[in-house]
Amino acid sequence: MTNKRALSEIEAAEYTGLSRSTLRQGRMDGQREGRIPCPPHVKVGRKVLYLIEDLDGWLESHRVTMGAA
């Protein structure tokens, strides 16, 4: 899977740990108040793809680090 540049919705859900319905809902609703925006996607005709670099960046932007005590 890592030799691909783009992943299908099923693969992106597995890669990120999100459900397919979460990805789909995020695409349909866009950014909504009080919700984390879904990762960026690419549409080629009717096909929806997620670039691995976008998924990695999205995951990194939501990383939570604990401060030193």
N, C-alpha and C positions, 0 to 999 in steps of 0.2 A: 504494500500500500504506500510506502514512503517514496517509491520511484515515480509516483504520479504527481502532477502539479495541481490537479483539481479533483475534488471528491464529490460524489453524488450526495443527495440528501441523507440517504441511509448511512453512507460512510462518514459523513460529517457529524451525524448524530452520535455514532459510535466513537469517533475521534474526540469529540468535545464532552461526551457524557450527557448531552442534552437529548431529549426525546425528539422524534421526527415532528410531532405535533407542536412542540415548542418552536422549532425552527420555522415551520410552516406558518404558525400564528404570528411570529415576529415579522415574517415577510409580508403578510397580509395587513397587519395593523401598523407596522412601522414603529417608531419610538413612541412609547406611551409613558406618561408621568407615573413615577413610582416603580417602573420596571426596568430591568437591565436590557439595553438594546441587544438584539440578536446580532450575530456576526454578519459581515458583509457577504453578499452573494453575487453571482454572475448569471445572467440569463442569456442563453443561446437558443433562440426560438422559444419553445416551451420548456426546454431543459433548464434545470436549476443546478448550478455548480458552486462549490465553495473552494476557493484557492487555499491551499494549505498554509501559505504565508499569511493570509488574512486570518485564518483560524488561530494560528500561533500568536499573532499580534493581538487578537481579540482576547484570547485566554490570558496572555501576559498582562493586558490592561486591566484585568479583573483579579489579578493576584492580590491576595491579602497577606501582608507581612505583620508579624507581631513585633511591637517595639520592645527594646531592652528594658528590663525591670529595674 
